[in-house]
């Protein structure tokens, strides 16, 4: 195997590690988004429970106001009844008072039912808030773990880049350009082994002259199909 190819293999190992690190780093924002999405459902549940409680409280308030309005009307009618001297007017007012008292009884029943419903909604809100707090804690732990992973990946990335630099410096500029171009176009595999007369990258059968060139290891050999740099590890 040519020394240059041997150096390229070492360089490729570092570059493939860098590619793997880069892919892992690219995934982290999605991991963060997924973690935050876990909280979205609980946030929506809290909002829904809060809105339901608010609506129920407004319902209680409305019933209370309606009942109070009728009580005020009853007081006014009783005053009118006290002041009238005509029997027919007195009876008519008495009929109105009875009707409004019936309304008050009905509204008081509605008020009790609405208050019970409000208590249930208040309990549901408390449960939803507790669930959200628990999920938020888990999400925060996930985000911290993701941040730790990011820092470790960036640290490793710097270390590998530092290892790569002196290796690349020893390789001929023209050969390095060919290698770099192949790394970009061949999915991170520029240097590939020859196996049973086939390219280990594209798996196409090599012509006899290429096989001999790889086996002798005296000059640079490339796959005539995919152009990958070949080596034979006998």
Sine and cosine of phi, psi and omega as CSV:
sin_phi,cos_phi,sin_psi,cos_psi,sin_omega,cos_omega
0.00,0.00,0.73,-0.68,0.04,-1.00
-0.88,0.48,0.60,-0.80,0.03,-1.00
-0.87,0.49,-0.59,0.81,0.00,-1.00
-0.89,0.45,-0.65,0.76,0.02,-1.00
-0.92,0.39,-0.61,0.79,0.04,-1.00
-0.88,0.48,-0.67,0.74,0.03,-1.00
-0.91,0.42,-0.61,0.79,0.02,-1.00
-0.90,0.43,-0.59,0.80,0.02,-1.00
-0.90,0.44,-0.65,0.76,0.03,-1.00
-0.92,0.40,-0.67,0.74,0.02,-1.00
-0.90,0.44,-0.66,0.75,0.00,-1.00
-0.90,0.44,-0.59,0.80,0.05,-1.00
-0.86,0.51,-0.71,0.71,0.03,-1.00
-0.91,0.41,-0.66,0.75,-0.03,-1.00
-0.92,0.39,-0.60,0.80,0.02,-1.00
-0.93,0.36,-0.56,0.83,0.10,-1.00
-0.91,0.41,-0.64,0.77,0.03,-1.00
-0.91,0.41,-0.63,0.78,0.05,-1.00
-0.90,0.43,-0.66,0.75,0.02,-1.00
-0.90,0.44,-0.67,0.74,0.03,-1.00
-0.89,0.45,-0.68,0.74,0.00,-1.00
-0.88,0.47,-0.65,0.76,0.03,-1.00
-0.90,0.43,-0.65,0.76,0.02,-1.00
-0.90,0.43,-0.64,0.77,0.02,-1.00
-0.91,0.41,-0.59,0.81,0.01,-1.00
-0.92,0.40,-0.49,0.87,-0.03,-1.00
-0.97,0.24,-0.41,0.91,-0.13,-0.99
-0.86,0.51,-0.67,0.74,0.04,-1.00
-0.86,0.51,-0.60,0.80,0.05,-1.00
-0.92,0.38,-0.61,0.79,0.05,-1.00
-0.89,0.45,-0.64,0.77,0.03,-1.00
-0.91,0.42,-0.67,0.74,0.00,-1.00
-0.90,0.44,-0.66,0.75,0.02,-1.00
-0.90,0.44,-0.64,0.77,0.01,-1.00
-0.89,0.46,-0.68,0.73,-0.01,-1.00
-0.94,0.35,-0.49,0.87,0.02,-1.00
-0.90,0.44,-0.52,0.85,0.03,-1.00
-0.84,0.54,-0.55,0.83,-0.05,-1.00
-0.99,0.17,-0.41,0.91,-0.07,-1.00
-0.86,0.50,-0.65,0.76,-0.01,-1.00
-0.89,0.45,-0.67,0.74,0.02,-1.00
-0.94,0.35,-0.59,0.81,0.06,-1.00
-0.88,0.47,-0.67,0.74,0.01,-1.00
-0.91,0.42,-0.63,0.78,0.01,-1.00
-0.91,0.42,-0.64,0.77,0.03,-1.00
-0.91,0.41,-0.69,0.72,0.02,-1.00
-0.88,0.48,-0.69,0.73,0.01,-1.00
-0.89,0.45,-0.70,0.72,0.00,-1.00
-0.91,0.41,-0.63,0.78,0.01,-1.00
-0.91,0.42,-0.69,0.72,0.00,-1.00
-0.90,0.44,-0.65,0.76,0.01,-1.00
-0.90,0.44,-0.66,0.75,0.02,-1.00
-0.91,0.42,-0.69,0.72,0.00,-1.00
-0.87,0.49,-0.70,0.71,0.01,-1.00
-0.89,0.45,-0.64,0.77,0.01,-1.00
-0.92,0.39,-0.65,0.76,0.02,-1.00
-0.90,0.44,-0.64,0.77,0.05,-1.00
-0.91,0.42,-0.58,0.81,0.04,-1.00
-0.90,0.44,-0.70,0.71,0.05,-1.00
-0.87,0.50,-0.71,0.71,-0.02,-1.00
-0.88,0.48,-0.66,0.75,-0.01,-1.00
-0.90,0.43,-0.69,0.73,0.01,-1.00
-0.90,0.45,-0.66,0.75,0.03,-1.00
-0.87,0.49,-0.70,0.72,-0.01,-1.00
-0.91,0.41,-0.65,0.76,0.02,-1.00
-0.89,0.46,-0.67,0.74,0.00,-1.00
-0.91,0.41,-0.67,0.74,-0.01,-1.00
-0.91,0.41,-0.60,0.80,0.04,-1.00
-0.88,0.48,-0.66,0.75,0.00,-1.00
-0.95,0.32,-0.57,0.82,0.07,-1.00
-0.90,0.44,-0.64,0.77,0.05,-1.00
-0.90,0.44,-0.65,0.76,0.03,-1.00
-0.90,0.44,-0.64,0.77,0.02,-1.00
-0.88,0.47,-0.68,0.73,0.03,-1.00
-0.87,0.49,-0.67,0.74,0.00,-1.00
-0.91,0.42,-0.67,0.74,0.00,-1.00
-0.91,0.41,-0.60,0.80,0.04,-1.00
-0.91,0.41,-0.59,0.81,0.04,-1.00
-0.91,0.41,-0.67,0.74,0.03,-1.00
-0.90,0.44,-0.63,0.78,0.00,-1.00
-0.90,0.44,-0.62,0.79,0.01,-1.00
-0.92,0.40,-0.56,0.83,-0.08,-1.00
-1.00,0.07,-0.36,0.93,-0.06,-1.00
-0.97,0.23,0.48,-0.88,0.02,-1.00
-0.90,-0.44,-0.05,1.00,-0.03,-1.00
-0.99,-0.12,0.72,-0.70,-0.06,-1.00
-0.93,0.37,-0.65,0.76,-0.01,-1.00
-0.91,0.41,-0.62,0.78,0.06,-1.00
-0.92,0.39,-0.63,0.78,0.01,-1.00
-0.88,0.48,-0.70,0.72,-0.01,-1.00
-0.92,0.38,-0.62,0.78,0.02,-1.00
-0.90,0.44,-0.68,0.73,0.04,-1.00
-0.91,0.42,-0.62,0.79,0.03,-1.00
-0.88,0.48,-0.63,0.78,0.03,-1.00
-0.91,0.42,-0.66,0.75,0.01,-1.00
-0.91,0.42,-0.66,0.75,0.01,-1.00
-0.88,0.48,-0.69,0.72,0.00,-1.00
-0.88,0.48,-0.63,0.77,-0.01,-1.00
-0.91,0.42,-0.69,0.72,-0.02,-1.00
-0.94,0.34,-0.57,0.82,0.06,-1.00
-0.90,0.44,-0.60,0.80,0.06,-1.00
-0.90,0.44,-0.65,0.76,0.05,-1.00
-0.88,0.47,-0.66,0.75,-0.01,-1.00
-0.89,0.45,-0.69,0.72,0.03,-1.00
-0.85,0.53,-0.71,0.71,0.00,-1.00
-0.90,0.44,-0.68,0.73,-0.01,-1.00
-0.92,0.39,-0.60,0.80,0.04,-1.00
-0.90,0.44,-0.62,0.78,0.07,-1.00
-0.90,0.44,-0.70,0.72,0.03,-1.00
-0.88,0.48,-0.61,0.79,-0.01,-1.00
-0.90,0.44,-0.70,0.71,0.03,-1.00
-0.88,0.48,-0.69,0.72,0.01,-1.00
-0.90,0.44,-0.67,0.74,-0.01,-1.00
-0.91,0.41,-0.60,0.80,0.02,-1.00
-0.92,0.38,-0.64,0.77,0.07,-1.00
-0.89,0.45,-0.66,0.76,0.03,-1.00
-0.90,0.44,-0.64,0.77,0.02,-1.00
-0.88,0.47,-0.66,0.75,0.04,-1.00
-0.87,0.49,-0.63,0.78,0.02,-1.00
-0.91,0.40,-0.68,0.74,0.02,-1.00
-0.92,0.40,-0.58,0.81,0.03,-1.00
-0.91,0.42,-0.64,0.77,0.05,-1.00
-0.91,0.40,-0.65,0.76,0.01,-1.00
-0.90,0.44,-0.62,0.78,0.03,-1.00
-0.91,0.42,-0.67,0.74,0.02,-1.00
-0.88,0.48,-0.66,0.75,0.02,-1.00
-0.90,0.43,-0.69,0.73,0.00,-1.00
-0.90,0.43,-0.64,0.77,0.01,-1.00
-0.92,0.39,-0.61,0.80,0.04,-1.00
-0.91,0.41,-0.66,0.75,0.03,-1.00
-0.90,0.43,-0.65,0.76,0.02,-1.00
-0.90,0.44,-0.67,0.75,0.01,-1.00
-0.88,0.48,-0.67,0.75,0.01,-1.00
-0.91,0.41,-0.70,0.71,0.02,-1.00
-0.90,0.43,-0.64,0.77,0.01,-1.00
-0.87,0.49,-0.64,0.77,0.03,-1.00
-0.88,0.47,-0.71,0.71,0.00,-1.00
-0.91,0.43,-0.65,0.76,0.00,-1.00
-0.90,0.43,-0.68,0.74,0.02,-1.00
-0.88,0.47,-0.62,0.78,0.05,-1.00
-0.91,0.43,-0.66,0.75,0.03,-1.00
-0.88,0.47,-0.69,0.72,-0.04,-1.00
-0.91,0.41,-0.61,0.79,0.05,-1.00
-0.90,0.44,-0.69,0.72,0.01,-1.00
-0.89,0.46,-0.64,0.77,0.03,-1.00
-0.90,0.43,-0.66,0.75,0.01,-1.00
-0.90,0.43,-0.64,0.77,0.04,-1.00
-0.89,0.46,-0.67,0.74,0.02,-1.00
-0.89,0.45,-0.66,0.75,0.02,-1.00
-0.86,0.50,-0.71,0.70,-0.02,-1.00
-0.89,0.45,-0.66,0.75,0.01,-1.00
-0.91,0.41,-0.66,0.75,0.01,-1.00
-0.90,0.44,-0.68,0.74,0.01,-1.00
-0.91,0.41,-0.61,0.79,0.04,-1.00
-0.91,0.41,-0.71,0.70,0.03,-1.00
-0.90,0.44,-0.64,0.77,0.01,-1.00
-0.85,0.53,-0.70,0.72,0.01,-1.00
-0.90,0.43,-0.64,0.77,0.00,-1.00
-0.90,0.43,-0.70,0.71,-0.01,-1.00
-0.93,0.38,-0.63,0.78,0.04,-1.00
-0.89,0.46,-0.61,0.79,0.03,-1.00
-0.92,0.40,-0.58,0.81,0.05,-1.00
-0.94,0.33,-0.59,0.81,-0.08,-1.00
-0.93,0.37,-0.64,0.76,-0.15,-0.99
-0.82,0.58,-0.78,0.62,-0.01,-1.00
-0.93,0.38,-0.47,0.88,0.04,-1.00
-0.92,0.40,-0.74,0.68,0.00,-1.00
-0.89,0.45,-0.53,0.85,-0.04,-1.00
-0.92,0.40,-0.36,0.93,-0.04,-1.00
-1.00,0.05,-0.14,0.99,-0.10,-0.99
-0.99,-0.13,0.66,-0.75,0.02,-1.00
-0.80,0.60,0.66,-0.75,-0.08,-1.00
-0.85,0.53,-0.68,0.73,-0.01,-1.00
-0.91,0.42,-0.70,0.71,0.00,-1.00
-0.91,0.42,-0.62,0.78,0.01,-1.00
-0.91,0.43,-0.60,0.80,0.03,-1.00
-0.90,0.43,-0.67,0.74,0.03,-1.00
-0.88,0.47,-0.71,0.70,-0.01,-1.00
-0.87,0.49,-0.75,0.66,-0.04,-1.00
-0.87,0.49,-0.65,0.76,0.01,-1.00
-0.90,0.44,-0.67,0.74,0.00,-1.00
-0.93,0.37,-0.61,0.79,0.03,-1.00
-0.86,0.52,-0.62,0.78,-0.01,-1.00
-0.96,0.28,-0.62,0.78,-0.11,-0.99
-1.00,-0.02,-0.27,0.96,-0.09,-1.00
-0.90,-0.44,0.53,0.85,0.12,-0.99
0.82,0.57,0.70,0.72,0.10,-0.99
0.97,0.23,0.31,0.95,0.04,-1.00
-0.74,-0.67,1.00,0.03,-0.03,-1.00
-1.00,-0.02,-0.52,0.85,-0.03,-1.00
-0.91,-0.42,0.84,-0.54,-0.13,-0.99
-0.74,-0.68,0.54,-0.84,0.03,-1.00
-0.97,0.23,0.43,-0.90,0.14,-0.99
-1.00,-0.08,0.78,-0.63,-0.02,-1.00
-0.79,-0.61,0.88,-0.47,0.01,-1.00
0.77,0.63,0.70,0.72,0.06,-1.00
0.97,0.26,0.23,0.97,0.01,-1.00
-0.85,-0.52,0.47,-0.88,0.06,-1.00
-0.95,0.31,0.76,-0.64,0.01,-1.00
-0.95,0.30,-0.16,0.99,0.01,-1.00
-1.00,-0.03,-0.84,0.54,-0.03,-1.00
-0.99,-0.15,-0.18,0.98,0.06,-1.00
0.92,0.38,0.28,0.96,0.06,-1.00
-0.99,0.10,0.53,-0.85,0.01,-1.00
-0.95,0.32,0.70,-0.71,-0.03,-1.00
-1.00,0.01,0.48,-0.88,0.06,-1.00
-0.95,0.30,0.35,-0.94,-0.11,-0.99
-0.84,0.54,-0.66,0.75,-0.03,-1.00
-0.90,0.43,-0.58,0.82,0.02,-1.00
-0.93,0.36,-0.64,0.76,0.02,-1.00
-0.87,0.49,-0.71,0.70,0.00,-1.00
-0.90,0.44,-0.67,0.74,-0.01,-1.00
-0.88,0.47,-0.65,0.76,0.01,-1.00
-0.93,0.38,-0.69,0.73,-0.06,-1.00
-0.91,0.40,-0.63,0.77,-0.02,-1.00
-0.95,0.30,-0.53,0.85,0.06,-1.00
0.90,0.43,0.52,0.86,-0.03,-1.00
-0.98,-0.22,-0.26,0.97,0.03,-1.00
-0.52,-0.85,0.31,-0.95,-0.05,-1.00
-0.91,0.41,0.77,-0.64,0.02,-1.00
-0.87,-0.49,0.68,-0.73,0.02,-1.00
-0.78,-0.63,0.53,-0.85,0.05,-1.00
-0.92,0.40,0.77,-0.63,-0.02,-1.00
-0.95,0.32,-0.20,0.98,0.00,-1.00
-1.00,-0.07,-0.78,0.63,-0.08,-1.00
-0.93,-0.36,-0.12,0.99,0.03,-1.00
0.96,0.28,0.12,0.99,0.04,-1.00
-0.90,0.45,0.55,-0.83,0.06,-1.00
-0.97,0.26,0.76,-0.65,-0.10,-0.99
-0.95,-0.32,0.46,-0.89,0.11,-0.99
-0.58,-0.81,0.37,-0.93,0.02,-1.00
-0.83,-0.56,0.90,-0.43,-0.03,-1.00
-0.99,-0.17,1.00,0.02,-0.05,-1.00
-1.00,0.01,0.00,0.00,0.00,0.00
